[in-house]
Amino acid sequence: MEITVANISKSYNTVTALKDISFGVETGELFGLIGPDGAGKTTLFRILTTLLTPDNGVATVSGFDVVTNYKAIRNSVGYMPGRFSLYQDLTVEENLNFFATIFGTTIDANYDLVKDIYVQIEPFKNRRAGKLSGGMKQKLALSCALIHKPKVLFLDEPTTGVDPVSRKEFWDMLKRLQNKGMTILVSTPYMDEAALCDRIALIQDGRILEINTPKAITEHFPKPLYNIRANNMYLLITSLQKYQHTHSVFPFGEYVHYTDKRNTPDKTALSQYLKHLGLTEITIEKTKPTIEDSFMELAKK
């Protein structure tokens, strides 16, 4: 295991950020930590990168304990925090040279690792980092996190606030890094990004809900799922919430995702119930669950 986490807990005054977290990440794996803001993702990342110490439990990165061997970990990992934290008054090239110098290396020494990213930001090498677009800032931050050729890369919500095209480019870069043998731990609130990971841990309120491959998690969804649509979405949601057989109901794009206590709903009776409340243009169709559906279901328990 490249990363091991056993019964890690962390609290801030009266707020418990992590509750007995345990998991492992294999060497060369792209592992995703998936959950909303406030779930505990950043706290866990800060512990694994030795910026915080846990209250309880043990964690290792590349065989080094996060408390007793923190110096070795800091030399062997790359960390990209969620908030852009490079020197905004320095140019792109000055930031890269600065971080390379800190780790006793040069851009040229590890150019092979960062070249796919660097060629995209090289045209802006003389621009101050604070003047870059969101996507370019993320690419610069990733380059700085890789400049010393780390064994493990930690990325805390790297695509938050980035446009869809830049998000796709960023994940393509992560896949190329993984193909070079790098272990990557990435956190994200975007459920659609979960499918791009080898395995994921769903986290909420500081606890792990489930750990598995994205495919296995959706396959374990416990009930048939239905798309329901009508002419008035707000009335549809409130009506379904009051329906006696409803197990769960959540808005999902142009549809409502619905599960029934009886597993298989009586679609005719359900449609008549909705029509009686004034809804029209009603469609009820079975659909496949997503990671988001699985997360919402697990979070209810």
Secondary structure, 3 states (H helix, E strand, C coil): CCEEEEEEEEEECCEEEEEEEEEEECCCCEEEEECCCCCCHHHHHHHHCCCCCCCEEEEEECCEECCCCHHHHHHHEEEECCCCCCCCCCEHHHHHHHHHHHCCCCCHHHHHHHHHHHHHHHHHCCCEHHHCCHHHHHHHHHHHHHCCCCCEEEEECCCCCCCHHHHHHHHHHHHHHHHCCCEEEEEECCHHHHHHCCEEEEEECCEEEEEECHHHHHHCCCCCEEEEECCCHHHHHHHHHHCCCEEEEEEECCEEEEEECCCCCCHHHHHHHHHHCCCCCCEEEEECCCHHHHHHHHHCC
